[in-house]
């Protein structure tokens, strides 16, 4: 069944049917209702390509992801899955494009190739040239994360600084006096990766406010690095009794290191942080943590992008989420002696 048959049965022109479907020109409510009745009767579903052509859009969103050489974390996979699901709910497709390393040309094709109606950008640096490039191109975009001075950009993020601060206060309330932040890799910190730097700032400010001895360590995003980092912590700072982390990929290695050292959580050592809920639940014992709401962030990013596409002159909007800390079983009072 095609538009011509719908037009014939509704007693209107093909262009009127097209305008009623796309909304590009006004059509009377009575005519729209008549067309919709025919569509319902015939079970018509517009061809995606024809619909995109009629609307002057691709009906595709771009999602810029880390390169394949970097294994995606659970949180990052959550972002990807939720963006795809949210787009599908609007009958939209998602085009994945890697960014970073040798993939600059792929990102540039997304920006200039008219392949997408808008872009969602992940893994934001405090000073991110990709954000500047998208702003210059006048292509609608939303970032998951935000630059240091977001200005007129649209973004969604988790308040890592505030959440790490709350984790530190929780440990201080339990009597811990020397704590360590297990951050992301030294390369990401040096590049200005937003969550890593904001977490470090929140950690240092909170430990200073509570009079705690603060230690920090960078750790690569893999289990082997987590094991090595924790062994380094035990060797270099043996009086540390608790850790805060945003490095979920390192957690399996940290768990092995704890077991190897004969430390029982939380009797001998407490651990908390900001990570994906699944990993927090799978940790042994379940990890007290602020669970990153990846599904909600992805959905919000799509909603903001569609609002921006629909109204290019709309005032920029953002959402900064601060999920509660889920008290599970990995933190306890500091043991004396």
C-alpha angles and dihedrals in degrees: 000000000000142000091267092061091047090051092049094050094044092047095236137108124273090246091055090054090048092050091047091053097043101035090222092131132023117266123183117261092239092054092046090051092050091050092047091051090054091046091052091047093050097039090232120181116186117241107253094228093047091047092051091049092050091050095044089237138106094229085221129114123206120228115194110208136179115275119275090249088072112069109232116241123228090260092051092048087050090055092051094047095046093048091051092048094046092049091048089055086063093044090253130138126223124223113203117213125181120226131195133039109033094348102087091111091056091053091047091053089054090051099045106021099078088230095130139036093223144346137240112204124202135195099033125201121213087246105029120179090198090064090050091049093051091047090053092049093054089226114147110252143165126198127216093217125018139245122243092261106026094177109169097354126118116234149156125207148154117250096240094172093055094044095050088048090056091048090054092049089050091054092045090052087055091056101257112151104178118043136168133215113219100203133183122278124310088241093058092046091050090048090056099251105187103223092046095051095041090049091051092050093048091047096050094044093049096046090049091050091052096041094243128151106248127208126180133194133178117224132188117243099261140086095247090056090049091056093047093046094052092048088051090051092051092048098043100036109021093169094063107116102177141032137203120201145178092182103101094168090062095051098091089055092047089052091052091048091052090051092046090052091050092242118149118210121256098358094064103015136017126215131187140148149128113300145128115300094234092057092046090053093045094051116100108263099018109266124249101228150137101258112224106236094222095162093052092046092052093048092048091049091055092046092051092046093051090048090052093047091050093049116024090184096054119126111261114261135195141180124214110191125202108186118196122259109256107222106219127150110291101087129067144151117299113258115234122220 
